Amino acid sequence: MNIYVCDGLDYIKYELKKKGYTIANENNIPYDAIICNIKEIDFSSLNILSNVKNEGTLIIDAGSKSISDIEYIINNRSYSALF
């Protein structure tokens, strides 16, 4: 599973790497999940749209989630509505 973690969320990158997840960079193969703080990110500024999977890439708002919450979402592909 390839996971892209937006800049500024280094603690999430570190914890997910520690748990064995593959943290991708902008030039990697398609992402299974993108983790970012939706309130602080401008998606148009990210150069990752070519890395989105045709089957769907999960976008996780890291805003108020713990590592356990994020890991649960990744493993179960479950999420709540954004609005």
NORFEN-V178349 format. One record per residue. N is the residue number from 1. RES is the residue in one letter. SS is DSSP state (A for helix, B for strand, O for the rest). Layout:
N:RES:SS, N:RES:SS
This chain:
1:M:O, 2:N:B, 3:I:B, 4:Y:B, 5:V:B, 6:C:O, 7:D:O, 8:G:O, 9:L:O, 10:D:A, 11:Y:A, 12:I:A, 13:K:A, 14:Y:A, 15:E:A, 16:L:A, 17:K:A, 18:K:A, 19:K:O, 20:G:O, 21:Y:O, 22:T:B, 23:I:B, 24:A:B, 25:N:O, 26:E:O, 27:N:O, 28:N:O, 29:I:O, 30:P:O, 31:Y:B, 32:D:O, 33:A:B, 34:I:B, 35:I:B, 36:C:B, 37:N:O, 38:I:A, 39:K:A, 40:E:A, 41:I:O, 42:D:O, 43:F:A, 44:S:A, 45:S:A, 46:L:O, 47:N:O, 48:I:O, 49:L:A, 50:S:A, 51:N:A, 52:V:B, 53:K:O, 54:N:O, 55:E:O, 56:G:O, 57:T:O, 58:L:B, 59:I:B, 60:I:B, 61:D:B, 62:A:O, 63:G:O, 64:S:O, 65:K:O, 66:S:O, 67:I:A, 68:S:A, 69:D:A, 70:I:A, 71:E:A, 72:Y:A, 73:I:A, 74:I:A, 75:N:A, 76:N:A, 77:R:O, 78:S:O, 79:Y:O, 80:S:O, 81:A:O, 82:L:O, 83:F:O
